[in-house]
Amino acid sequence: MTTPQHCPGYEKFKHLKTFNCKCPECNFEMEIFSDEFDKEHKCKSCGSKVDFTQCTLEGSA
């Protein structure tokens, strides 16, 4: 028997990218993963819609 090198589910998520997006209203920074682009996101601080076109790539998750 061999010991797994990664946790279960690793293969499914190993190519995700993280993006940091700032709220256009209050400048609160949120982290959003590349598999969440099809969802609408609202700022956790003020409730305004976050515009993905303003996001910057930060690295791989």
VENURQUI-V635965 format. One line per field, one symbol per residue. ss: DSSP state (A for helix, B for strand, O for the rest). burial: # if it has 16 or more other ideal C-beta (glycine too) atoms within 10 Angstrom, else .. A space follows every 10 residues. Layout:
ss->???
burial->???
This chain:
ss->OOOOOOOOOA AAAOOOBBBB BBOOOOOOBB BBBAAAOOOO OBOOOOOOBO OAAAOBBBBB O
burial->.......... ........#. ###......# .#........ ..#......# ....#..... .
